[in-house]
Amino acid sequence: MKVLAIDTSNFTLGIALINDTQVIGEYTTNLKKNHSVRVMPAIETLLKDCDTSPKELTKIVVAQGPGSYTGVRIGVTIAKTLAWTLKIPLSAVSSLEVLAANGRYFNGLVSPLFDARRGQIYTGLYEMENNVLNTVMEDCNILSSEWAIRLKELKRPVLFVGQDVEIHREAITKVLGNLAVFSPVQLFNSRPSELAFIGLNKTEVDIHQFVPNYIRMAEAEAKWLEQQGK
């Protein structure tokens, strides 16, 4: 079983090819460049380097968000197109869940986060048990200070992971103190191979009905609905 994973939900562009027991190939960049013109060439290069043809793929896994609205749409659209064209299953994984997997060896809770501006973050709470990543609190969009207050009630160490952690470090530390642990820079970016393995056993989605999970509406959409009185 060969699985292709695609993650364009943030600045990190990640493509991975795995089978049931190993990472065959993995490509990751962290650049402020347009994913739309880079994803397909990256996929083609990776498959070629791994001596794998598209017809050998048995499943596509995609990071479904939250993250950059444009980035999430690009990855989901390409994943759906590939799955439909190749007539193979498509599975989706939370972008936050993938990032949380970077904290698999931390003895405590893991809170991956992406900046959502104006003091807000996209985050969730996870814990690795017996090499299985479990959801403790569902993904949400929340003020980082309010999130820290919720976590303080648990009275457990929490590892914060992600490129945007530094933006919210002060607000988090002010509430959690020593219970807040911050990951090193090596763990800031999601691993597409983690995405692939998490998605390996995820239930497949309906290709035609599946849509990204933004968690909140784009600002322009929210303003339009407000103007319509909805």
Salt bridges, closest charged atoms under 4 A:
GLU26 OE1 - ARG191 NH2 2.74
GLU56 OE1 - LYS2 NZ 3.32
GLU97 OE1 - LYS202 NZ 3.41
ASP115 OD1 - HIS168 NE2 2.79
GLU127 OE2 - ARG156 NH2 2.65
GLU146 OE2 - ARG150 NH2 3.54
GLU166 OE2 - ARG169 NH2 2.73
GLU194 OE1 - ARG104 NH2 2.87
GLU219 OE2 - ARG118 NH2 3.33
GLU219 OE2 - LYS223 NZ 3.38
